[in-house]
């Protein structure tokens, strides 16, 4: 069965003067899929969204929506819904009038407008606010109305440009749950822009990680987190402990590394097809490290096991984050609450991890 793609970007390129802000962007978005552009400020995610929306024209490549070429097509001819970082509601219009605005521009009959406005306000659970003005609403309510206004026209593709960034943490969490429910219920193809990793993980079927205008990796949230394709992805998505290492030996299944401080690491070779040269960088996620108390002197160093002194303990609710100094390097550990494990500053501890949880890359990629 042939897959249907609602959005296709092929070798998209955009420059501002001599600066290349998006380069060789390739992506196919399936019908009903939610894809997130994730990356730091200035990585090109909003620029790409604006090219999709028709606010900017690509300098190279082709852009297709619902099988139709969009290069040169004005934004009002693209059948898109868009929700901005700021609510962009008309202050002189009621909630119902704001939501109905796009339908009026399309000259939809009044009776149908009323029915569609009521339906979408029900979807965002705000039908009781239809007669209020934006200034009478909370920030979360305004953003829900902005989402309703984008959905009421039944767009082919919904574009979300950091719509939750102006909200406080609790409201942000509540609204992202609501947005995910709506996206799954309506099965509307959605492209979401954010720099918030947790938000991207929660919302997405797939994530596009961007850095300096180039795609670093495209994959499911699990793939992005568990199998990062580059040092940048490993460091940007979630927390990681980074080790500057040299390749000491290799066999059929494992790489053997050592840091100049004497930390010894092994990594499964499936984590990377090939390492060129002996200089490398290795990563271990904090939650993959097992921490244990040690009584007495430290044994000699061994593979994927180090000994050190606890320097900081932070209680984070369901987990504890521990910073341990080992051979002059600070290593972060995240562990569940364990009554038998009494972690305090200056305690002598052992850290260990499995080779399958070590990712290695050539040093030149870092």
URCORTA-V484168 format. One record per residue. N is the residue number from 1. RES is the residue in one small letter. NEAR is the number of other C-alpha atoms within 8 Angstrom. D_LAST is the distance of its C-alpha to the last C-alpha in Angstrom with 2 decimals. Layout:
N_RES_NEAR_D_LAST ; N_RES_NEAR_D_LAST
This chain:
1_x_2_40.26 ; 2_x_3_38.39 ; 3_x_5_35.85 ; 4_x_6_36.65 ; 5_x_11_33.95 ; 6_x_15_34.79 ; 7_x_13_31.82 ; 8_x_12_30.09 ; 9_x_13_27.60 ; 10_x_11_27.11 ; 11_x_11_24.79 ; 12_x_16_25.31 ; 13_x_14_24.39 ; 14_x_12_25.29 ; 15_x_10_25.33 ; 16_x_7_26.78 ; 17_x_5_28.11 ; 18_x_5_25.51 ; 19_x_6_22.59 ; 20_x_11_21.20 ; 21_x_14_20.75 ; 22_x_16_20.73 ; 23_x_11_19.91 ; 24_x_10_20.88 ; 25_x_12_21.40 ; 26_x_9_23.10 ; 27_x_8_24.65 ; 28_x_9_27.89 ; 29_x_11_29.32 ; 30_x_11_32.15 ; 31_x_9_35.41 ; 32_x_9_35.38 ; 33_x_11_31.63 ; 34_x_13_29.67 ; 35_x_13_26.22 ; 36_x_14_24.00 ; 37_x_13_21.64 ; 38_x_15_19.08 ; 39_x_12_16.64 ; 40_x_8_16.68 ; 41_x_6_19.41 ; 42_x_8_19.29 ; 43_x_13_17.15 ; 44_x_14_20.31 ; 45_x_13_21.70 ; 46_x_8_25.05 ; 47_x_10_25.42 ; 48_x_9_25.20 ; 49_x_12_27.70 ; 50_x_10_29.97 ; 51_x_11_30.01 ; 52_x_9_31.05 ; 53_x_12_33.67 ; 54_x_12_35.04 ; 55_x_9_34.43 ; 56_x_9_32.16 ; 57_x_9_32.54 ; 58_x_11_29.67 ; 59_x_8_29.44 ; 60_x_8_28.69 ; 61_x_11_28.74 ; 62_x_12_31.17 ; 63_x_13_31.55 ; 64_x_13_34.01 ; 65_x_11_35.61 ; 66_x_8_38.10 ; 67_x_8_38.20 ; 68_x_6_39.25 ; 69_x_8_37.37 ; 70_x_10_36.59 ; 71_x_9_35.64 ; 72_x_6_38.24 ; 73_x_8_39.79 ; 74_x_8_40.45 ; 75_x_9_39.02 ; 76_x_6_42.49 ; 77_x_6_42.88 ; 78_x_11_39.77 ; 79_x_8_41.12 ; 80_x_12_38.26 ; 81_x_13_38.31 ; 82_x_11_35.98 ; 83_x_13_35.40 ; 84_x_10_33.93 ; 85_x_10_32.26 ; 86_x_6_35.67 ; 87_x_9_38.65 ; 88_x_6_40.42 ; 89_x_8_43.77 ; 90_x_7_47.00 ; 91_x_8_48.65 ; 92_x_5_52.17 ; 93_x_10_51.89 ; 94_x_12_52.32 ; 95_x_13_49.73 ; 96_x_10_51.71 ; 97_x_8_52.00 ; 98_x_12_48.26 ; 99_x_14_47.51 ; 100_x_13_50.28 ; 101_x_9_49.21 ; 102_x_10_47.23 ; 103_x_11_50.07 ; 104_x_9_52.62 ; 105_x_7_50.73 ; 106_x_6_50.93 ; 107_x_6_54.68 ; 108_x_9_54.65 ; 109_x_6_58.15 ; 110_x_6_58.70 ; 111_x_6_59.64 ; 112_x_8_56.42 ; 113_x_12_54.37 ; 114_x_9_55.91 ; 115_x_8_55.25 ; 116_x_9_51.58 ; 117_x_12_50.96 ; 118_x_9_52.61 ; 119_x_8_50.61 ; 120_x_11_47.18 ; 121_x_13_48.18 ; 122_x_9_49.12 ; 123_x_9_45.70 ; 124_x_11_43.99 ; 125_x_6_46.82 ; 126_x_10_48.22 ; 127_x_8_51.54 ; 128_x_5_53.45 ; 129_x_7_51.70 ; 130_x_10_52.76 ; 131_x_8_55.14 ; 132_x_9_52.98 ; 133_x_11_51.19 ; 134_x_12_47.46 ; 135_x_6_48.31 ; 136_x_6_49.98 ; 137_x_10_46.85 ; 138_x_7_43.99 ; 139_x_7_40.39 ; 140_x_11_39.77 ; 141_x_9_43.01 ; 142_x_12_42.20 ; 143_x_11_38.91 ; 144_x_10_40.78 ; 145_x_13_43.29 ; 146_x_13_40.60 ; 147_x_10_39.34 ; 148_x_13_42.98 ; 149_x_13_43.55 ; 150_x_14_40.63 ; 151_x_11_41.88 ; 152_x_14_45.58 ; 153_x_9_45.35 ; 154_x_7_43.93 ; 155_x_12_40.99 ; 156_x_11_39.31 ; 157_x_12_35.87 ; 158_x_15_35.04 ; 159_x_13_32.31 ; 160_x_12_31.15 ; 161_x_13_29.36 ; 162_x_11_28.19 ; 163_x_11_31.81 ; 164_x_10_31.42 ; 165_x_7_29.51 ; 166_x_7_32.81 ; 167_x_9_34.16 ; 168_x_6_34.18 ; 169_x_6_32.24 ; 170_x_6_35.25 ; 171_x_9_36.48 ; 172_x_12_33.06 ; 173_x_8_32.95 ; 174_x_8_36.51 ; 175_x_11_36.01 ; 176_x_11_32.93 ; 177_x_8_35.10 ; 178_x_9_37.80 ; 179_x_8_35.59 ; 180_x_9_34.32 ; 181_x_8_37.95 ; 182_x_11_39.06 ; 183_x_12_36.38 ; 184_x_9_37.25 ; 185_x_6_40.98 ; 186_x_6_41.12 ; 187_x_9_38.52 ; 188_x_13_37.50 ; 189_x_15_34.37 ; 190_x_13_31.98 ; 191_x_13_28.83 ; 192_x_12_27.49 ; 193_x_13_25.11 ; 194_x_13_23.56 ; 195_x_10_20.70 ; 196_x_7_22.07 ; 197_x_10_20.22 ; 198_x_6_23.40 ; 199_x_9_25.50 ; 200_x_14_23.41 ; 201_x_9_23.59 ; 202_x_6_27.31 ; 203_x_10_28.37 ; 204_x_12_26.55 ; 205_x_9_27.37 ; 206_x_11_24.02 ; 207_x_17_21.05 ; 208_x_13_19.19 ; 209_x_12_15.80 ; 210_x_16_15.26 ; 211_x_12_12.91 ; 212_x_9_14.34 ; 213_x_13_17.07 ; 214_x_12_15.36 ; 215_x_10_15.60 ; 216_x_12_12.47 ; 217_x_13_14.88 ; 218_x_10_18.63 ; 219_x_10_20.30 ; 220_x_10_22.66 ; 221_x_12_21.79 ; 222_x_8_21.82 ; 223_x_9_19.49 ; 224_x_15_16.93 ; 225_x_10_17.17 ; 226_x_6_17.84 ; 227_x_8_15.79 ; 228_x_11_12.60 ; 229_x_9_11.46 ; 230_x_11_7.74 ; 231_x_10_5.36 ; 232_x_9_7.06 ; 233_x_13_10.31 ; 234_x_14_10.09 ; 235_x_9_9.83 ; 236_x_8_12.21 ; 237_x_9_14.74 ; 238_x_8_16.46 ; 239_x_9_15.62 ; 240_x_11_13.34 ; 241_x_10_13.38 ; 242_x_8_10.21 ; 243_x_8_11.02 ; 244_x_10_9.82 ; 245_x_12_11.94 ; 246_x_10_13.74 ; 247_x_13_15.38 ; 248_x_9_19.02 ; 249_x_7_20.84 ; 250_x_9_20.93 ; 251_x_6_23.81 ; 252_x_5_24.81 ; 253_x_8_23.37 ; 254_x_10_20.82 ; 255_x_13_17.97 ; 256_x_12_18.79 ; 257_x_12_16.28 ; 258_x_12_17.11 ; 259_x_11_15.72 ; 260_x_6_17.53 ; 261_x_6_19.54 ; 262_x_8_20.89 ; 263_x_14_19.36 ; 264_x_13_19.67 ; 265_x_11_17.86 ; 266_x_12_18.75 ; 267_x_14_17.10 ; 268_x_11_19.16 ; 269_x_10_18.32 ; 270_x_6_18.96 ; 271_x_11_15.68 ; 272_x_9_14.04 ; 273_x_6_16.35 ; 274_x_4_14.99 ; 275_x_9_12.69 ; 276_x_5_13.03 ; 277_x_7_13.69 ; 278_x_8_13.88 ; 279_x_10_10.67 ; 280_x_15_8.47 ; 281_x_13_7.03 ; 282_x_12_9.83 ; 283_x_12_11.07 ; 284_x_12_14.75 ; 285_x_10_16.50 ; 286_x_12_19.20 ; 287_x_8_22.00 ; 288_x_11_21.35 ; 289_x_12_22.20 ; 290_x_11_25.90 ; 291_x_10_27.42 ; 292_x_8_30.77 ; 293_x_10_33.10 ; 294_x_8_33.91 ; 295_x_5_37.27 ; 296_x_4_37.70 ; 297_x_4_35.41 ; 298_x_6_31.92 ; 299_x_4_32.03 ; 300_x_4_29.85 ; 301_x_10_26.17 ; 302_x_8_25.66 ; 303_x_8_23.03 ; 304_x_12_21.32 ; 305_x_13_23.83 ; 306_x_11_23.65 ; 307_x_11_26.27 ; 308_x_12_26.11 ; 309_x_12_27.93 ; 310_x_16_27.88 ; 311_x_10_27.13 ; 312_x_9_27.40 ; 313_x_12_28.91 ; 314_x_7_28.82 ; 315_x_7_31.14 ; 316_x_7_29.77 ; 317_x_5_32.74 ; 318_x_6_32.18 ; 319_x_10_29.39 ; 320_x_13_28.74 ; 321_x_12_25.42 ; 322_x_12_25.31 ; 323_x_12_23.13 ; 324_x_13_23.55 ; 325_x_12_22.94 ; 326_x_11_22.22 ; 327_x_8_22.06 ; 328_x_6_21.00 ; 329_x_6_18.13 ; 330_x_8_18.87 ; 331_x_10_18.53 ; 332_x_11_19.59 ; 333_x_14_22.10 ; 334_x_12_23.94 ; 335_x_10_27.26 ; 336_x_7_30.52 ; 337_x_7_33.65 ; 338_x_5_35.28 ; 339_x_5_38.66 ; 340_x_4_38.52 ; 341_x_7_35.23 ; 342_x_6_36.10 ; 343_x_7_32.88 ; 344_x_8_33.52 ; 345_x_9_31.90 ; 346_x_7_32.17 ; 347_x_9_32.73 ; 348_x_11_31.55 ; 349_x_12_29.52 ; 350_x_13_27.84 ; 351_x_12_24.60 ; 352_x_10_23.97 ; 353_x_10_22.11 ; 354_x_8_22.40 ; 355_x_10_20.23 ; 356_x_8_20.24 ; 357_x_10_18.30 ; 358_x_13_15.30 ; 359_x_11_12.31 ; 360_x_11_10.22 ; 361_x_13_7.49 ; 362_x_12_7.25 ; 363_x_9_5.38 ; 364_x_5_5.57 ; 365_x_7_3.80 ; 366_x_9_0.00
